[in-house]
Amino acid sequence: MDFRAPPPSPVAAARRTSSLSNDDVFRRFLETSLRLPNINNNHQNPLPKVDFRSLGSDDALRHVISDSFATVGCFQLLNHGIPLDVIASPAEASIAIFQVPPEKRGGVTRSVESPWGFEEDDEFVWGRDKEFNLRMQQLSAARYSNFNKKMENLVARIEKVAEKILQVIFEDSPRKVANSMEMIGGIERGTVCSVYKHCSDKTSGECGNSLNYDVIRMVMRGNRYSHCLCLHLCGGSSEFQVYSKKGWLSFFPEKGALVITAGDQTQMFSDGQYKHVIGRPIFKGEKEDCISMAFLCSAPNNKSNFEDSGERTISLGLQVLLAMILTLVCHVLICL
């Protein structure tokens, strides 16, 4: 008997061809959608400058803030009045914080429940949470006490600067826009500071790969903390990169400047007029580790003002419920 293998199924061949085609389409989609922007060839003109000392008397500077937030989402603040030693002391003290061994960081690692603590090896998030600070004191009493005291001093000055900038933004915004700040939700956590350690022991190729990795991390955690302004202290950085939905921009901030970026709350209350951007300094060619700090400041909480005024706002749902109850009561009374 002559046994012959059956011819190949045309259906199977078609399926294989279709599968390969789908794989190619999917591969091309990933290549285009996940391609990182060229962060080395997107340099722009210097960041818009605002002199903090002249902010109250020069109306033109107020417009610089509004225009900067509307176009690039950030500007650099000069003559902010924060002494260099007040800035440098917590940065230097933070080096001891990063020396805490990884195996001892279990109770002070960032999580959904606790937004403060260590984030991998190169970031530490500081806040005014008593329970967290107590855990840090137990972990490293002398080192953290020194760092915490200096950070409190710096944050107090940062908040005064942020308050002035927010005042300018609110005054230059339409009243309905300023009032919309009351509708911004979120948990009130006060000012949060992300302390970054920028390592120096990288070759040029490794540095490039690290920058691409930082891009992914920044995109993923860009909306982690709801905030109005982010004030960046990045002395000694070679450049400052800003990410938005439209792509990357790279600037060269002046020495000693405070770079201020707009947050998600700013974009929300401006109805999209101001851009929410994410920024971080880039250090290249440094022989030693460098420290940068980013302070995320929220809009002022005016809840107490409403309570003191004696006025109460009744939600629409509660109004409907009360109307239904009154209708039923009236119906019962009529029937009686």
C-alpha positions as CSV (number, residue, x, y, z in Angstrom):
1,M,0.0,0.0,0.0
2,D,1.2,3.5,-0.8
3,F,1.0,5.7,2.2
4,R,1.4,9.4,1.5
5,A,1.3,12.3,3.8
6,P,-1.7,14.6,3.3
7,P,-1.0,18.0,1.8
8,P,-0.5,20.8,4.2
9,S,-3.7,22.5,5.3
10,P,-4.2,25.9,3.6
11,V,-6.1,27.0,6.8
12,A,-3.1,26.3,9.0
13,A,-0.8,28.1,6.5
14,A,-3.1,31.1,6.5
15,R,-3.1,31.1,10.3
16,R,0.6,31.0,10.4
17,T,0.9,33.8,7.9
18,S,-1.7,35.9,9.8
19,S,0.1,35.2,13.1
20,L,3.4,36.4,11.7
21,S,1.8,39.5,10.3
22,N,0.1,40.2,13.7
23,D,3.5,39.8,15.4
24,D,5.1,42.2,13.1
25,V,2.3,44.8,13.6
26,F,2.6,44.4,17.3
27,R,6.4,44.7,17.2
28,R,6.2,47.9,15.2
29,F,3.6,49.3,17.6
30,L,5.8,48.7,20.6
31,E,8.8,50.2,18.8
32,T,6.9,53.4,18.0
33,S,5.0,53.8,21.2
34,L,7.8,52.9,23.6
35,R,10.6,54.7,21.8
36,L,12.2,57.1,24.2
37,P,12.8,60.7,23.1
38,N,16.2,61.9,22.2
39,I,17.1,63.6,25.4
40,N,20.5,64.8,24.2
41,N,19.5,66.9,21.2
42,N,16.5,68.9,22.5
43,H,18.2,71.9,24.0
44,Q,16.2,75.1,24.2
45,N,16.9,78.7,25.1
46,P,17.5,79.5,28.7
47,L,14.6,79.1,31.1
48,P,12.6,82.2,31.7
49,K,13.9,84.2,34.7
50,V,12.1,85.8,37.5
51,D,13.8,87.9,40.2
52,F,12.1,87.1,43.5
53,R,13.1,90.4,45.1
54,S,11.4,92.4,42.3
55,L,8.3,90.2,42.0
56,G,6.1,92.5,44.2
57,S,6.9,95.7,42.3
58,D,7.4,94.6,38.7
59,D,4.2,93.6,37.0
60,A,6.1,92.3,34.0
61,L,7.6,89.5,36.1
62,R,4.1,88.4,37.1
63,H,3.3,87.9,33.4
64,V,6.6,86.0,33.0
65,I,5.3,83.4,35.5
66,S,2.0,83.0,33.7
67,D,3.5,82.9,30.3
68,S,6.2,80.4,31.4
69,F,3.6,78.0,32.9
70,A,1.5,78.3,29.8
71,T,4.3,77.5,27.4
72,V,7.0,75.3,29.0
73,G,5.5,74.7,32.4
74,C,8.5,76.0,34.4
75,F,10.8,79.0,35.1
76,Q,13.9,79.7,37.2
77,L,13.7,81.9,40.3
78,L,16.7,84.1,41.0
79,N,17.6,85.9,44.2
80,H,15.1,83.7,46.2
81,G,16.8,84.7,49.5
82,I,17.5,81.2,50.8
83,P,21.1,81.1,52.1
84,L,23.5,78.6,50.5
85,D,24.3,77.0,53.8
86,V,20.6,76.4,54.6
87,I,20.4,74.6,51.2
88,A,23.7,72.7,51.5
89,S,23.4,71.5,55.1
90,P,20.4,69.1,54.6
91,A,21.9,67.9,51.3
92,E,25.1,67.0,53.0
93,A,23.3,65.4,55.9
94,S,21.2,63.2,53.5
95,I,24.4,61.4,52.5
96,A,24.3,59.6,55.8
97,I,20.6,58.6,55.2
98,F,21.5,56.8,52.0
99,Q,24.2,54.9,53.9
100,V,21.5,52.9,55.8
101,P,21.9,49.3,54.6
102,P,19.1,48.0,52.3
103,E,18.4,45.1,54.7
104,K,17.4,47.7,57.4
105,R,15.1,49.7,55.2
106,G,12.1,47.4,55.4
107,G,10.0,49.5,57.8
108,V,10.8,52.8,56.1
109,T,10.3,51.9,52.5
110,R,7.8,53.8,50.4
111,S,4.4,52.1,49.9
112,V,0.8,52.9,49.0
113,E,0.0,53.4,52.7
114,S,3.1,55.4,53.4
115,P,4.4,57.8,50.8
116,W,7.5,58.6,52.7
117,G,10.7,56.6,52.9
118,F,13.3,55.0,50.6
119,E,12.6,54.5,46.9
120,E,15.2,52.1,45.5
121,D,18.8,53.1,46.3
122,D,18.8,56.7,45.0
123,E,15.7,58.4,46.4
124,F,14.5,59.2,49.8
125,V,11.1,60.9,50.3
126,W,10.8,63.2,53.4
127,G,7.6,64.4,55.0
128,R,6.2,65.8,58.3
129,D,4.6,62.5,59.3
130,K,5.2,61.8,63.0
131,E,4.9,58.0,62.8
132,F,7.4,57.8,59.9
133,N,9.9,60.2,61.6
134,L,9.7,58.0,64.7
135,R,10.6,54.9,62.7
136,M,13.5,56.8,61.2
137,Q,14.7,57.9,64.6
138,Q,14.7,54.3,65.8
139,L,16.6,53.2,62.7
140,S,19.3,55.9,62.8
141,A,18.7,58.3,65.7
142,A,21.7,60.6,65.5
143,R,22.0,60.7,61.7
144,Y,18.3,61.3,61.0
145,S,17.8,63.8,63.8
146,N,20.5,66.0,62.3
147,F,19.0,65.6,58.8
148,N,15.4,66.2,59.9
149,K,16.3,69.4,61.8
150,K,18.1,70.9,58.9
151,M,15.3,69.8,56.5
152,E,12.6,71.5,58.6
153,N,14.6,74.7,58.4
154,L,14.9,74.5,54.7
155,V,11.3,73.5,54.1
156,A,10.0,76.5,56.1
157,R,11.9,78.8,53.7
158,I,10.8,76.9,50.6
159,E,7.2,77.2,51.7
160,K,7.4,81.0,52.0
161,V,8.7,81.2,48.4
162,A,6.0,78.8,47.2
163,E,3.3,80.9,49.0
164,K,4.4,84.0,47.2
165,I,4.4,82.3,43.8
166,L,0.9,80.8,44.5
167,Q,-0.3,84.2,45.5
168,V,0.8,85.7,42.2
169,I,-0.8,82.8,40.2
170,F,-4.2,83.2,42.0
171,E,-4.2,87.0,41.7
172,D,-3.5,86.8,38.0
173,S,-6.1,84.2,37.4
174,P,-9.9,84.8,36.8
175,R,-11.9,84.6,40.0
176,K,-13.7,81.5,38.9
177,V,-10.3,79.8,38.3
178,A,-9.0,80.8,41.7
179,N,-12.2,79.6,43.4
180,S,-11.9,76.2,41.7
181,M,-9.0,75.4,44.0
182,E,-11.6,74.5,46.6
183,M,-12.6,71.6,44.4
184,I,-9.2,70.0,44.2
185,G,-9.2,66.7,46.2
186,G,-6.5,64.6,47.6
187,I,-5.1,63.8,51.0
188,E,-3.5,66.8,52.8
189,R,0.1,65.7,53.5
190,G,1.8,69.1,53.5
191,T,5.1,69.7,51.7
192,V,6.9,66.5,50.5
193,C,10.6,66.5,49.6
194,S,12.2,63.9,47.3
195,V,15.9,63.7,47.9
196,Y,17.8,62.2,44.9
197,K,21.3,60.8,45.0
198,H,23.0,61.1,41.6
199,C,25.9,58.6,41.4
200,S,29.1,59.4,39.7
201,D,30.7,56.0,39.0
202,K,29.3,55.6,35.5
203,T,30.9,55.5,32.1
204,S,29.4,57.6,29.4
205,G,27.5,54.6,28.0
206,E,26.2,53.6,31.4
207,C,25.2,57.1,32.0
208,G,23.1,57.2,28.9
209,N,21.4,54.0,29.8
210,S,20.7,55.4,33.3
211,L,19.1,58.5,31.9
212,N,16.8,56.4,29.8
213,Y,15.9,54.4,32.9
214,D,15.2,57.6,34.8
215,V,12.9,58.7,32.0
216,I,10.7,55.6,32.5
217,R,10.7,56.0,36.2
218,M,9.7,59.7,36.0
219,V,6.8,58.9,33.6
220,M,5.6,56.1,35.9
221,R,5.7,58.2,39.1
222,G,4.9,61.6,37.6
223,N,1.5,61.7,39.2
224,R,2.3,60.0,42.4
225,Y,2.0,63.2,44.5
226,S,-0.7,65.6,43.7
227,H,0.8,69.1,44.0
228,C,0.6,72.6,42.8
229,L,4.2,73.6,42.5
230,C,7.5,71.7,42.6
231,L,10.6,73.6,43.6
232,H,13.9,72.1,42.5
233,L,17.2,72.7,44.2
234,C,19.8,71.3,41.8
235,G,23.0,73.3,42.3
236,G,25.9,72.0,40.2
237,S,23.7,70.3,37.6
238,S,24.9,70.4,34.1
239,E,21.3,70.8,32.7
240,F,17.6,70.5,33.7
241,Q,15.2,68.3,31.7
242,V,11.5,68.8,31.6
243,Y,9.0,66.2,30.5
244,S,5.4,66.9,29.4
245,K,2.9,65.1,27.2
246,K,4.4,66.8,24.2
247,G,7.9,65.6,24.8
248,W,11.2,66.6,26.3
249,L,12.9,70.0,26.7
250,S,16.4,70.5,28.1
251,F,17.6,73.8,29.7
252,F,20.7,75.1,31.4
253,P,19.6,76.8,34.7
254,E,21.7,79.6,36.2
255,K,23.9,78.8,39.2
256,G,22.0,79.1,42.5
257,A,18.6,79.4,40.7
258,L,15.5,77.7,42.0
259,V,13.7,75.9,39.2
260,I,9.9,75.8,39.6
261,T,7.6,73.5,37.7
262,A,3.8,73.5,37.5
263,G,2.0,70.5,39.1
264,D,-1.2,68.7,38.3
265,Q,-3.2,71.0,40.6
266,T,-2.0,74.0,38.7
267,Q,-3.1,72.5,35.4
268,M,-6.4,71.6,36.9
269,F,-7.4,75.0,38.4
270,S,-6.2,76.8,35.2
271,D,-8.5,74.5,33.1
272,G,-5.5,73.3,31.1
273,Q,-4.0,76.7,30.5
274,Y,-0.9,75.9,32.6
275,K,1.2,72.8,31.8
276,H,1.8,70.1,34.3
277,V,5.4,69.0,33.7
278,I,7.9,66.7,35.4
279,G,11.5,67.8,35.8
280,R,14.8,66.7,37.2
281,P,18.4,67.9,37.0
282,I,21.1,66.0,35.1
283,F,24.6,65.7,36.5
284,K,27.4,64.7,34.0
285,G,31.1,64.4,34.5
286,E,30.9,64.6,38.3
287,K,33.7,62.9,40.3
288,E,31.5,62.6,43.4
289,D,27.9,61.8,44.2
290,C,25.6,64.7,43.9
291,I,22.4,65.5,45.8
292,S,19.3,67.3,44.4
293,M,16.0,68.0,46.2
294,A,12.5,68.5,44.8
295,F,9.9,70.1,47.1
296,L,6.2,69.4,46.2
297,C,3.9,72.0,47.6
298,S,0.1,71.7,47.5
299,A,-2.4,74.5,47.3
300,P,-3.4,76.1,50.7
301,N,-6.2,74.3,52.5
302,N,-9.0,76.7,53.1
303,K,-11.3,74.2,54.7
304,S,-11.0,76.0,58.1
305,N,-12.0,79.3,56.5
306,F,-15.4,77.8,55.5
307,E,-15.9,76.4,59.0
308,D,-15.2,79.7,60.6
309,S,-17.5,81.6,58.3
310,G,-20.5,79.6,59.6
311,E,-21.6,78.6,56.1
312,R,-22.2,75.0,55.1
313,T,-22.3,73.6,51.6
314,I,-24.9,70.9,51.0
315,S,-24.0,68.5,48.2
316,L,-26.4,67.9,45.3
317,G,-27.0,64.3,46.4
318,L,-28.0,65.4,49.9
319,Q,-30.3,68.0,48.5
320,V,-32.1,65.4,46.4
321,L,-32.4,63.1,49.4
322,L,-33.9,65.8,51.5
323,A,-36.4,66.7,48.8
324,M,-37.5,63.1,48.5
325,I,-38.0,62.9,52.3
326,L,-40.0,66.1,52.4
327,T,-42.2,64.9,49.5
328,L,-42.9,61.7,51.4
329,V,-43.7,63.5,54.6
330,C,-46.1,65.9,52.8
331,H,-47.8,62.9,51.1
332,V,-48.3,61.2,54.4
333,L,-49.7,64.4,56.0
334,I,-52.1,64.9,53.1
335,C,-53.4,61.3,53.3
336,L,-54.0,61.7,57.0
